[in-house]
């Protein structure tokens, strides 16, 4: 009967050792996966920071462009107002010339 006890004890120790080795192997694999995930996540965050910085630069440039466009529109509006005044003055001159030429007799 002692032979059966030793066999059972050997099987139990082997099973426990195998289970422990399996658990250690899985733990090491999980640790490597966590490290790999962390590295990729940090790399992705770095890329996100770079993209965000580029977007901020583009938005700043767009703001400057919008400000220049507003100034150009204001200058255009002022130029159009001056052109309307000059066109009105030219119309007044034409009207006055037409009246004067209307008084002069023709041959």
VENURFEN-V321746 format. One record per residue. N is the residue number from 0. PHI is phi in whole degrees, -180 to 180 (none if undefined). NEAR is the number of other C-alpha atoms within 10 Angstrom. Layout:
# VENURFEN-V321746
n->(N & N)
phi->(PHI & PHI)
near->(NEAR & NEAR)
This chain:
# VENURFEN-V321746
n->(0 & 1 & 2 & 3 & 4 & 5 & 6 & 7 & 8 & 9 & 10 & 11 & 12 & 13 & 14 & 15 & 16 & 17 & 18 & 19 & 20 & 21 & 22 & 23 & 24 & 25 & 26 & 27 & 28 & 29 & 30 & 31 & 32 & 33 & 34 & 35 & 36 & 37 & 38 & 39 & 40 & 41 & 42 & 43 & 44 & 45 & 46 & 47 & 48 & 49 & 50 & 51 & 52 & 53 & 54 & 55 & 56 & 57 & 58 & 59 & 60 & 61 & 62 & 63 & 64 & 65 & 66 & 67 & 68 & 69 & 70 & 71 & 72 & 73 & 74 & 75 & 76 & 77 & 78 & 79 & 80 & 81 & 82 & 83 & 84 & 85 & 86 & 87 & 88 & 89 & 90 & 91 & 92 & 93 & 94 & 95 & 96 & 97 & 98 & 99 & 100 & 101 & 102 & 103 & 104 & 105 & 106)
phi->(none & -67 & -64 & -66 & -67 & -66 & -64 & -63 & -65 & -64 & -64 & -64 & -65 & -64 & -64 & -65 & -64 & -63 & -64 & -65 & -63 & -62 & -64 & -64 & -61 & -65 & -62 & -64 & -62 & -66 & -62 & -64 & -64 & -65 & -62 & -64 & -62 & -63 & -62 & -65 & -63 & -67 & -63 & -65 & -65 & -62 & -63 & -62 & -62 & -64 & -65 & -63 & -63 & -64 & -65 & -63 & -64 & -65 & -66 & -64 & -64 & -65 & -64 & -65 & -64 & -64 & -65 & -64 & -63 & -63 & -64 & -64 & -65 & -65 & -63 & -63 & -62 & -65 & -64 & -65 & -63 & -63 & -64 & -65 & -64 & -65 & -64 & -64 & -66 & -64 & -65 & -62 & -65 & -61 & -64 & -67 & -65 & -65 & -67 & -66 & -70 & -73 & -83 & -81 & -70 & -106 & -85)
near->(5 & 7 & 8 & 9 & 10 & 11 & 11 & 12 & 12 & 12 & 12 & 12 & 12 & 12 & 12 & 12 & 12 & 12 & 12 & 12 & 12 & 12 & 12 & 12 & 12 & 12 & 12 & 12 & 12 & 12 & 12 & 12 & 12 & 12 & 12 & 12 & 12 & 12 & 12 & 12 & 12 & 12 & 12 & 12 & 12 & 12 & 12 & 12 & 12 & 12 & 12 & 12 & 12 & 12 & 12 & 12 & 12 & 12 & 12 & 12 & 12 & 12 & 12 & 12 & 12 & 12 & 12 & 12 & 12 & 12 & 12 & 12 & 12 & 12 & 12 & 12 & 12 & 12 & 12 & 12 & 12 & 12 & 12 & 12 & 12 & 12 & 12 & 12 & 12 & 12 & 12 & 12 & 12 & 12 & 12 & 12 & 12 & 11 & 11 & 10 & 11 & 10 & 9 & 8 & 6 & 6 & 3)
